[in-house]
Amino acid sequence: MEICNNKETGHTFIHLEAQSNDQALMITPQGTVKVLEYDLFTEPTEVDESEVLAKGKITRKQFNIFNQYCRN
């Protein structure tokens, strides 16, 4: 799993995949999948998914959406 933080709010987003035009498909803290601009976020970093969930860096909703996305 890759995560990055919104530069303005500090909220953690799950990075799913790069899109065209300097955009990426991400999962918001509310569990919504959106295409967002890369320049709004820190560089994506690889993390252990169970560790970031246990530490509260991502929400249970984000984790569930990530798992659904990975199964498809």
PyMOL commands that set and color helices and strands:
alter all, ss='L'
color gray80, all
select helices_A, chain A and resi 38-40+49-54+60-71
alter helices_A, ss='H'
color red, helices_A
select strands_A, chain A and resi 2-5+12-18+23-27+33-37+45-46
alter strands_A, ss='S'
color yellow, strands_A
deselect
rebuild
show_as cartoon
